[in-house]
Amino acid sequence: MEMVRLSGQQGVPVIAAGSDVIVGFDQIRLARLVKLYSAKRRPAFGVLGADAEGYLQRHPEAARGAPIDSKGVYVGKVRPGSIAERAGIQPGDIITAFAGKRVNGTYALDKLIDMFQVGQSASARLLREGESITVKIDFVAPEA
């Protein structure tokens, strides 16, 4: 029943991967699926954050020397072993720029991060204790 629901057909084989459904043996589409699922994936950035301006207005004690109306991403937590931790990003930092682009909030940061692949690098500008610093972000998988 699931095969008929996915493919609308009763032929075999039926291969389903994500939203892709392949009925029969289709070498070209199978090759695309293999390429898609076997590519090296960039590890997660590793930051739990919030839009800085709104967060700091609700929690002014978290500003730690940064203006309350700071734009960017307020870093609440950093996942151990993540790309962000290896770059030196710390809880309480405010990410104000990434890869030379201004960051106004979490949506903008996510869009910029999504442009990078394994092996690429970028810089990020942070506000830490009211001081502006720059860190290098290396999009590499952690060493096993």
N, C-alpha and C positions, 0 to 999 in steps of 0.2 A: 504494500500500500504506500509506503514511504517513497519507493522508487517511482511509482506512478504520480504521486503528488509532486515530487521534485522535477521530474522530466516530462510528464505528460505521456510517457510511452511505457511499453512493457518489454522493450528490448534489453539485451545485456551486452556488454557490461555497462553499468551506470556509475560514474565516478563523480562524487560531490566533494568539493573543497571550498569552504566558505560559501560564497554566492555563485560560484562556478559549478555548472552541471554539464558533464560530457557524457553523451549517449553513444555507445559503440567505441571503436578504436579510432581516435582522431589524434594522430601523432603530433601534429602541429600544436593543437591546444594542450595536449599532455606535456609537451616540451615547455610551453609557456608556464604551466603550473609548476613544473619542476624548478624552473628558473626563479619563479616568484617565491616558492617556499624554501629553496635551498640557499638563497642569497644571505650573506652575512648581515645580520641585523645590528643596528646601532643600539647599544644598551641605553636604558632610560637615563635621563638627565639626573634625576634623583633629588629634586627639590619639592617640598610641600610648601606652597606659598599662597599669598593673597595679593590682590591689588593694593599697593602700598598706600595710596591716598585715602581710600576708605578705611583700611585697617588702622592706620595711624590716627585718624580722626576718632575712631572708636576706642583706641588703646594708646593714648598719647604717651604713656609711660614706656612704650616699646620703641619710641623714636630714637632714643639714645644719641642725641645730638643732631639728628636729621630734621629738616623742616617738616612740620606736620602735613604740609601739602605736597610732599615729595611724590613724584610719579615713578612708577616702576613696579617691581614685584618684591614684596616683603617676604623674606625667607623665614619660615617658621621652623622647619626641620630639614635636615640633609641626610639622605639615606647613606649609611656606612658603606664604603667601597664604591660609591657611585662616581660618575663623571664629575659631578659638582663637588663632592668631597675631595677628590684628587686634585681639583683646581684650587682648593682652599676656600671655597664658599662656606660661610658659617651661618648658623641661625642668628637672626637679627640683621643680617646684611640686606640691603635693598639693591636689587639689580636694576640699573637705570639705562643700560645700553648693552646690546649684544651684537657682535659682528658689525660694528660701526653704525648700527641703527638704534634710534631711541626706543626704549621699551616703556609703554604707558601702562601695561598691566599684564596679567597672566595670559590672556588670549594672544597678545602680540608676541610675548616670549615663546609660547608654544609654536606659533607659526614660524618664527625664526629658527628655532631648534630643529623643526621638521625638515628644514632645507639641508641639513648636514647628514653625511653618511659616515660610516666607519672609516677611520684614517684621516679625517679632516680635522682642522683646528679653527678656532675663532677666539676672539678676546671678548671679555665682558667687563663693563665698568660697574663698580659697586660703590655704594655709600656704606661705610663702616665707621661707627662712632663719629659720624659727621664728616669724615674724611673720604675723599674720592680715591679709589684704588682701581687698578686694572689687573685682571687675572687672565691667564691663558687657559682655554678650554680645549682639551684633546678628546676627540670622540673615538676612543679606543676601548675595546673590551678589557675588563680587568684580567690580570694575569692569573692563570689557573694554578 
